[in-house]
Amino acid sequence: MEESISGFKQRGSWGDIVEHGERITRALHDAGADGAAFDNWNEWRPKAHERLNEDVNDKTAEQAAVGEGEGEKAGKAPDEDLQTAGEKISESYEKVGEGDNEGALESWQDSINHVARAADSAGRKALRAVEGTVYRKVMTQLAPYYFDNELVSANIQKTTRGEGEDTFIFEVNVNDDYLKDEVSKRLGEYENEIDRWHVDTEKETATVEAVEGVEPPESKLDSKSTRN
C-alpha cells in the first residue's frame, strides 16, 4: 500500500483491492466511523464476489444519480404541483377581490413556488431517464469508478490486462483529517500485527485449524477471487 496526502493507494489483483477496502473499512469502524455515510461506503466498496464492470459499475451509477428535489421528497408529481399552483393563483385573485392584499401576495408566492418545484421535479426525472445509460456506458469508460461522500472519496481503475490476473488501482481518501490519521495508525497496526488478513474473508476453516493450530476467525467473503 502507498500512503500520500491524496489517500491510501493499493495496486494489484482484485483480491488485493478487496482486501484494501476491507482493511480501510475495519480501520474506519475501529476509529469510530458510523452512520449513513459509513454504511454507504461499506455498501459501495468492492467485494470479492463482484465484478468491476458490472456490480461496481452499477453501484457507481447509483450513487452518482441526481438526488430527489423538494417536490419528490414531499411525494408530489410535477402535475400535482402545477395543479396546486393553479389553485393558489385562483386564491390570489379571490383575496384581491376581498381586499386582502397580503393574503393575495402570499397565495401568489405559493403558486410560484409550486411551479418552480414542478419544473425542478420534471427536470430531475428527465435527467434520471438518461443518466443511468450515460454513467454505465460512457462515464465509467472514460474515468475511474468512483465513490464520494462526506466520509470517504475513492476510485478504482483497471490498468492492464496481462497473461495472468488483471491489475487494478484502488485509491481511498478519508475526508476528515483527524479520522484519516486514526485510520493510518490502524492500518499500520494491521500491517505489523496481522500476518495474513482474515477479516471478512471466507476460509476453509477446518484446514486452517488443522494446519495452523489456531481457531479460525469469523468470516464473510472470499477475497481471493479475481474479477474483471
Secondary structure, DSSP 8 states (H G I E B T S, - for coil): -EEETTEEEEEE-HHHHHHHHHHHHHHHHHTT--HHHHHHHHHHS--TT--IIIIIHHHHHHHTS----HHHHTT--HHHHHHHHHHHHHHHHHHHHTT-HHHHHHHHHHHHHHHHHHHHHHHHHHHHHHHHHIIIIIIHHHS-EEEE-SSEEEEEEEEEE-SSSEEEEEEEEESSHHHHHHHHHHHHHHHHH-SS--TTB---HHHHHHHH-S------B-TT----
